[in-house]
Amino acid sequence: MEKISQLSTVKLDILVAEAIGVDVFYPDNHNKLSYTPRAGLAPREWAPSRFWSQGGPLIEQYKMDLNWGWEEMSEWTASIEPDINVQGSTLLEAAMRALVCLKLPDFIDSSS
């Protein structure tokens, strides 16, 4: 299994979708991961590790603690109680890594 810190943004976004129960797919002739927000709406790009409109509500919902440079790190750190602390080069990346660790526990011991 890949370490949470080494996942590409696309793989991270796929795991976030799995963690929260969002069905994602690649539409015909597109290379961007997509989802359908509601029945009757056109598919939209799925990228919670880059789009605040998708990742921001998850940060609030899971009450994440976000810090820059925590414990001498020069990256963003996202924490979720009781003991999930992961880093990322952007705030959203760190937060989505933390969410994956929370909801898909196989990644907790692999994080760094």
Secondary structure as UniProt FT lines:
FT   HELIX           4..6
FT   HELIX           9..20
FT   STRAND          24..25
FT   TURN            28..29
FT   STRAND          34..35
FT   TURN            39..40
FT   STRAND          44..45
FT   TURN            48..50
FT   HELIX           52..61
FT   TURN            62..63
FT   STRAND          65..68
FT   HELIX           70..72
FT   STRAND          76..80
FT   TURN            81..83
FT   STRAND          84..88
FT   HELIX           91..103
FT   HELIX           105..107
FT   TURN            108..110
//
